[in-house]
Amino acid sequence: MVATRAQTGETPRRTPHPGFVETPTRPVSSNVPESQSTSSDAGRPEGKDGQVSVRGKKGRRSHDPDGNASVSPKAPGTVSKNSTERKKPKRRYTKLSDIVCKLCEKPDSRVGNQIVYCDRCNTPYHQACHRPPIPEHVIEVESAEWICAACLSKEQNPAAEASDDLEFGGTLGVGTMMVMFPLLMYYLWIGATYYDGHLPMSAKGQSLRDFLQQLGSLAYEGAFPNVKAWAIYWGFLVFEAACYLYLPGITVQGKALPHEGGRRLDYYCSGLWSFYTTMAVAATMHLTGVFKLYTVLDEFGPIMSVAIISGFLISTVAYLSALYRGAHIRMTGRPLYDFFMGAELNPRLFGLLDLKMFSEVRMPWYLLFLISSAAAARQYEQFGFVSGEIGFLVLAHFLYANACAKGEECITTTWDMYHEKWGFMLIFWNFAGVPLTYCHATLFLSNHAPSVYHWSRPGLIAFYAAYLFVYWIWDTCNSQKNRFKQEERGTAMERTSVPQLPWQTVKNPHVIRTQAGESILADGWCMVPLSPRFWCVEILIGTDGYARKMHYTADMYFALSWAFITGFHSPLPWFYPVFFAIMISHRAYRDIQKCEAKYGEAWQEYKRQVPYLFIPYVF
């Protein structure tokens, strides 16, 4: 008979059911068939090659490497810790071969890599599978308590969302955003389409009610979600999903997930092939007349409506599905807030299509690039040439989408992937917000003759040169950070995706060790020619560093340049840089709070060495 833990202090008994043991929760693994057990060696399960298969403590059998079984019952009269707080679990019979590690789902339990049960949730983990690995003293010391990372995460950080310090102003704040942002999208589109790029304002003597009715009529007439718009939007979505699944790519592992006991998910990254296949198919359809690319601009209003509706529909299905399947984590009990922030962390369609990975790159950035390309196609058909200004936006959006595609494997360790849940915030923003609001510079250029926004040739040369230089800084900054992390985890890989720019990896970097045992990169991109060190991103610090968020600064430059190329004729292209400045400031503030809590003294030293946040000597 195999002995298992008994939280009530009772020793499991032999049952009349062959191959089964009595257990209050989960049993301990054994690889030995029942036929090999005898009454004399009951309680001595052995793994393959005669090696011990389980570890137990606190009132359950424990097996040492020699196969000696010992029982460590509680002393008479001893009361178990929290015994009055625990209800006696219902007994059930569990087949021995069903006991597997939660992470690798294998039953093998060998010396040095035994299956260990968590003393909180009673979940079994291999010593080597769990992150961090389970130390040997937990096996050797009978009184040692071991708690899995998932339970520790719940105890030490009991759902930040469940506290009074909710993000975005809590329920009221997120509810307001869910209502106002779709309305803002319609307002901006009406201004771009019917008000010559200006903000819609009521006419002199027009009442507010009449003005709002007028805006509603314009939205209904010009942005009604017709069948054609549904076919275009969802056709693109399904096409990209097929590209994700079936085109060549690489598989990488994400960060260890605390709520999964340190489990690392595999992510399939086919973004680069998907991007170039998308461009090839779009060009072919345009040139053959099957689908003119500028149809996206002609149907922009209806497509925007479809995207908005789809964002709400997908968010609702994702939320209810997570609740139904019990896949929700870190819930606050505030339904509207939980709907906005999300319920499930890593949703996958049929176990194949990672929905967060899919929506992070393909829907927002590929679609934004196609909108810019559509503007170039329309201008070429109308005027016989593509202006330098539209060409600039096409190049800018191509570089951004291409960077996301060629470095897709780096996304797996980002905050959005390993912490943010898949809720309305991520879904709506990626499926509707990013591609259909960041594009107002493109819409302005597309709706006006080149003479309206014309820049001189030297001015355009300066735009292109400066943008390419800042892109080099941005691309290599992010590359240095991500490759350092990959090298630390032993998952670094060389890729030949273009463009591969100089200085993407810091060789033999200087690092700072934290009390948590992690390394902070103290080398990287240099911002002043005289400095011997280089600086970059997030927790990258340099002994001669001057700013902590230079990658955010480069991103901010991108947003400003997209608007600046249109001039100052319309305020609508400037929506994106203003919004981005607010968003990036909030994200930087959130990063600082979390890093201060995580790195402690190391973070304070970091701030001492790198005193500025965004701009050296300024801010």
Number of C-alpha atoms within 10 A of each C-alpha: 24 27 30 29 26 24 23 16 17 15 19 21 13 17 12 9 11 12 19 19 22 24 24 19 19 21 30 30 31 28 21 19 13 15 8 10 17 11 8 8 14 14 23 25 27 25 21 13 7 14 20 28 28 33 26 25 26 21 23 22 24 26 24 18 15 11 18 13 18 15 16 17 15 14 8 6 6 9 12 14 9 7 12 9 7 11 9 12 12 8 11 13 16 19 15 21 18 16 20 22 23 18 17 13 13 16 24 23 27 21 17 15 19 27 33 27 26 17 18 14 13 17 20 26 28 27 24 14 20 25 20 14 14 22 13 13 12 17 24 15 10 15 12 12 14 17 17 27 21 19 19 16 15 15 10 8 13 14 14 14 19 15 11 10 10 14 15 14 13 17 18 11 13 21 16 12 16 16 10 12 15 17 13 13 18 21 17 21 26 23 19 23 17 13 13 15 24 16 17 17 13 15 10 6 6 10 11 12 9 12 15 13 12 13 18 15 12 17 18 14 12 18 21 17 20 14 11 11 23 18 13 16 21 15 12 16 18 11 13 21 19 13 19 25 17 11 14 14 16 11 11 18 18 20 18 18 18 21 17 17 24 19 20 19 17 13 19 22 26 22 29 23 19 25 23 14 15 20 16 12 11 18 17 15 14 17 12 9 10 10 15 17 24 22 16 22 19 11 18 20 26 24 27 27 24 24 25 22 17 19 22 18 15 15 23 17 12 22 24 15 16 19 14 10 9 11 14 19 17 20 19 17 10 12 14 17 24 24 23 25 23 27 29 24 22 18 20 14 8 7 7 12 17 19 16 22 23 21 21 20 21 26 21 20 25 24 25 24 25 22 26 29 26 24 28 25 20 20 22 13 12 11 11 10 12 17 19 19 22 22 16 19 25 21 18 21 24 20 17 18 22 23 20 22 25 21 19 21 24 21 20 22 17 13 12 16 18 19 14 18 26 26 26 27 20 22 26 25 21 23 28 26 22 17 22 24 22 24 24 25 28 27 23 23 24 21 16 13 14 17 8 11 16 16 18 9 10 9 11 16 13 12 18 18 11 14 19 15 12 17 21 18 22 22 23 23 26 21 22 25 25 22 19 23 18 17 11 12 11 9 13 14 10 6 9 7 13 10 12 14 12 8 16 21 18 18 11 8 15 16 15 18 13 15 12 10 9 12 18 22 24 22 26 27 27 19 18 14 8 8 14 14 20 23 30 29 23 19 19 26 31 25 17 19 29 26 27 27 22 25 23 22 20 21 18 18 16 20 21 19 21 24 25 15 23 24 17 12 13 18 19 23 30 22 18 21 21 13 13 18 17 11 11 15 14 13 13 17 11 12 14 15 11 12 16 14 10 14 20 14 13 19 19 13 14 21 18 12 17 21 16 18 18 20 14 17 10 9 10
